[in-house]
Amino acid sequence: MKKVLFITLIMMSLNAIGQNVMSQELLWKLGRLTPLGLSKDGKNVVFKVSTPSVEENKSNSKFYILPVKGGDATELKDTKDVLTDKNISPDGKYLVYNEEVKLEKVLGKDFYPNLDKSEVQIYDGLDYRHWDTWNEGKFNHVFYKENKDGATGIDILKGENFDSPQKPFGGDEDYIWSPDSKSIIYVCKKKAGTAYAISTDTNIYEYNLENQKTVNRTEGNLGYDTAPQFSPTGNLSWLQMKHDGYESDKNDIIVEFKGTKQNLTANWNGTVDNFIWSKDGKTVFFVAPIDGTKQLFTVNFPGVTRIAITVRQLTNGDFDVNDLVGFSGDDIIVTRSDMNHASEIYSFNLKKNTWKQLSNVNTVTYKTLTLSKTQKRYVTTTDGKKMLVWVILPPNFDASKKYPTLLFCQGGPQSPLTQSYSFRWNFSLMAAKGYVVVAPNRRGMPGHGVEWNEQISKDWGGQVMDDYLSAIDDIAKENYVDKNRLGCVGASYGGYSVFYLAGIHKNRFKTFIAHDGVFNTQSMFGTTEEVFFSNWDFGGAYWEKDNVAAQKTYTTFNPATLVGNWNRPILIIQGGKDFRVPIGQSQEAFQAAQLRGIKSRFLYFPDENHWVLKPQNAQVWQNEFFKWLNETL
């Protein structure tokens, strides 16, 4: 009897555990994994786990080593002796690194040393601020020195007012050693001021240590050239976009071979995220968005042979392949995520096509939760195309019940909406709160062909808005959707979408939430820091009166012109350090809503940029997000 009672209690306890669902507090206790590489012997994978602390309002990091063939992770105090340092030259003689150097006078005290308490910034050109930082005349430069204590560094961009690594997100992936240790290859956009702000023309440069001369290896290409790496057989390769000013152009893999450049993915209808060479140098493995996911692909490198170049998709499923870590035997080591699970390290066996999960940073936590369910659905658009729509259903979903439903509007505007795991726009959390989430792969999403991706440029308020409405109208036909409780939420271009849909929705939605969204296309053009973006996507400047595409952006496609149609509550969120979509956008929107007597709230984060990164701010964000939905939906 006691044994039966004990087993019953255990089963009841497990059942109770299984009924737990994701919460915003738990979301910000999960570990966030970053792979650092394979160990020198190739038998272990090394990674970092950052865990947010709401109490300390920061993240704490630990390092781990994990056997590729299986086993438990062991904490490392230092990774120096375990990982190969890519910044040490292959011959071991030199170390390459980067430092910020002051090159230009900007601050008042730069011009007037006797007025050192003045708080003045003086600019003669654009690029006076970028992402979340004001330009103070400092630039990232690449240095090298002898690999010994006390050695003096040499600045390979000495006196040049250009950045390498690229700001704001570039790191040491922007520079590498040549295999013979005689050269440093680096990425740089050698433009300054206003020219910098209107261009995406980065290039791959080679600096020769012996003669101290620099050669542009990608001269003639006007778009992004990034991610340089050498193949095992010594061929320089990189990612390339063709068009200057187009940051979401098709990204191709280029290989330089005996004086010629071969585009391995030119005839493939997709865009590359990242890539890695096979050990024999004959194959490139790469990650790319495809049909609402990110998968692993290969393309062969023909060299001088006449073998046809063929792209093959290796993996398939409702998950995202993210980082490519390296090879261990027949396995490629990657990270993988889905809408219910943050990234973990996996191995994929290239001979058996089988998966194995290696790390378990959050596995125990997820096992205690009842998770949401994701469904793929294909909706016919108003122009007769098939559009993928992700539908995320609440845990313990019951089709006989009716659920409030959120249309999620993705940002970018050309960012893929795949099986990624966000720590802010977390679909699993939204579903756990009892909402059905509708996430359409509308026009402008990579992973559905180049034409589909490009259709949104200069057409922000056009077909894409019909795509949104087609998605929500189709899912709203389901009996489990409460048609009287539809909400619309999104950030960045998704925030623009919210503002725009608020003016054309014809009473479909009951409430709106816009985070760092573009509200007024004209003032956006006049204040955003990367002007190339609005030049390309808007079609030009607002003063170009004969430019039909541009004028449509500033009139028909301008959410500010539709405020007279707003008739539902709206929550407006803004980061004070967001220079991509500056604060005036949200201020204008909130002021318009208030003066029109529309229930509205302004959630302002002075110390956040386009994202919300600090743990306590993130908790407030989540609490206010769901509080607003509780009030208005």
C-alpha positions, 0 to 999 in steps of 0.5 A: 500500500505504501509503495502504491501511494508513493508511486501515485504521489510521484505521478501526481508530482510529475503531472503537476510539473508537466502543467507548468508553462513558460513565464517572463521570469523563467524566460530571463533565467534561461542560459544563453549559449554561444559556441566558441569552437572545437578544441585543438584536438577536435574531440571537444566543443567549447562554449560560453553560457551567459545567464541573466541576473535580474537582481544584479541587472546583468548577465554572468558568463561561464565557459564549458567543454563538452565531448563531441562523442557524448558526455557531460559538460565540464566548466573551464576557468580559461579557454586559452589552452583549449582553443586555437587562437585564430589571431596568432599567425600560423607560424606563431610569430605574430598576434593580430588584434584591434583597438580604438584610436582617436583620429578626429576632433569632435568634442568641444575640448578637442578644439578648445583645450582650455574649455575642457568642461564644455559638453559640445559635439561639432560635426562636418558630415553625417555618421555623427552617430551610429546604432546607439553611439555618438561619434567622438572621433574614434575608429576601430583599427587592426594592429599586429605585434610580435607574439611575446610580452612587451611587444609594440603594436603596429597599426595597419590603418594608421591615420585612416579614419575608417573602421575595422572591425566594422561598427556597430557589430563587427569583431575579430571575424573581420580580420584573419591571417593568410596561411603563409603568415605574410599578410592580414586580410581585413574588412573595411568600408573606406568611406567617411562622413556622409559618404559612409552613411549612404553606402554599404561598399565594404571591401576585403583588403590585404595588408602585406607585413613585409612591404606594409602595402595594402591591396583591395581584393574585392575592388569593383564590387559595390556592395557588402564584402564580408566574412573572409576565410581561407579554404584548407587549400589556400583559396580566399573566400568571402560573402558578397552582395552586389548592390551599393546601399542594399543591405539585404541583397542576395548574399553569395559565396565567392572564392578566389582561385588562380586570379579569378573569382567564382560565385558558387551560389550565383544560380541558386535562388537564395541568400547565405547566412554563414559558411564553413569549408570542409576539411579537404577544401572541396565543399562549402557548408552553409546556412540559409533561410528556407521555407520559414526555417534555417537549414544546412546546405552544401555547394561543391567547389569545382576549381579548374575542373568542369564539374557543375556547381551544385547546391544541396540541402542537407537538413530539413525540419521545423528548426533553425540551424544557426552557428557552424562550429566545425567538423569532428570525424563524420559530424558537423557541429552546429547550434540549433533552435526552435520556437520552443527551445533556445540554442543548444549544440548538436552534431549532424552525421554527414553519412547517416543524416542523423542528429544528436543533441550534445549540450543541455543548458536548458533541457531540464527546465524545458522538461518541466514545461508544457510547451506550445505547438507550432503549425505550418500553414500556407495561405493564398495571397491577394496576388495568387501566391502561396505564403507560409504562415506560422501558427503558434498554439497555446500549451494544452491547446483545446480546439473547442475553446476560443482564444485571443489571437495576435498577428505578429509583424516581423521587422527587418523589413527583410529579416527571416521569420524562422524557428528562432528563439527570441528573448523578447518577442518569444512566441512560446511565452505569448502562447503560454499566456493563452494567445494564438500567434499568427506569424506570416512569412510575408513579402520581404522574407528571405527563404522564399526566393530572391524575388519574394524577398525583394518585393518589399523594397519601395513598397512598404505599404503595398502588397505586404499589407495585403499579405498580413491581412490575408494571413489573419483573415485566413486563421480567423476562420478557425473556430478556436480564434476569437474574432472579437479579440484580435491584436496586432504587434511588432517592432522596427518595420513590424512597428511600422506595420502596426502603425500602418495597419492601425489606419487600414484594418477596418475594425479587424483588430482590437488593440495594437503594440508598436516597438521602435516603429517607423511612424513618419517616413519623411522624418525617419529619412531625416534622422536615421543614421544609416541613410543607405537604408532609407535611400534604398527602401524608400526609393529616395529622398522626400524632396525628389518631387519627380521620383514617383516611388519615393513620393509614394513612400512619403504619402500613400505609404506614410503611417502618419497620413492615416492617423485620422483612421486610428480607432483602437488602443495602442501601446508605443514602446521606444528605446532612447538610444535607438538611432536607427529608428530615432525617438521622434518616431514614437513621440510623434505617434504617441502625441497623435494618439493622445490628441485624437483621444485614443487610449494609448501608453508610451513605454520609454527606455532611456538606456536601451537601443533598438533592442531591450538588453538589460534584464530588469528593463526586459522584465518591465517590457514583458510585464507591460506588454501583457498588462496592455493585452490584458487591459485592451484585448 
